[in-house]
Amino acid sequence: MCGPIAFALPLDRSSKSKMLFQTFLYHLGRLITYALIGVLFGFIGRGLFLSGFQQRLSILMGVIMILSVVIPVKVFNKFHITKPLYKVIGQVKQRLGLYLNKKSNKSIFLIGFFNGFLPCGLVYMALMGAIASSNTFLGASYMFLFGMGTIPMMTLAVYAGNVLKLSLRNKIQKIIPVFVVIIGLLFILRGLGLGIPYISPSDTKLIIAPNGKSCVTP
């Protein structure tokens, strides 16, 4: 979901300096959101015994990502358990739609801030690391650094939005679900622990010791 928003970012393109500053504000908003989410998930992971937990979580997230693409949204809306989630996502999208129609530094920052709350496969992957950190500060730092790593590609998307034709941008948006399914499959393979290097590493047990330090045992 991040790409289309970056394409449509209402930057002031009359000045390169203003455009650069607003791009910075957009990224700053995203980084703050990621850090806040990292605090929450670092707190959730604090003191947990994570033996095999990451593997099961990885499989669950992969299945959910694939189902979100294959099954229409209206089908998910029939289940009460998903309504609160879609309601929150709907409110975030509503806020984004409001600020995307405004050209101001505040709007650009808030677009980045709310953008950070949208579902994203790569964010899910980073959140697993935040949970494993078992520390609010480390969780926030982990997610902040994750956001820093997305800046080059997202900046390219922001600037490309001004030169790409609408038809090409629409084609890119149609390809996005394919990548979501691919990432979902990678999540499932990772969780299965098949011993495939870099794709599905062998199953390990991550234990959070009482002193807050983590250790990996075979």
Beta strands, then each sheet from edge to edge (+ up, - down):
strand 1: 205-208
strand 2: 214-217
sheet 1: 1+ 2-
end
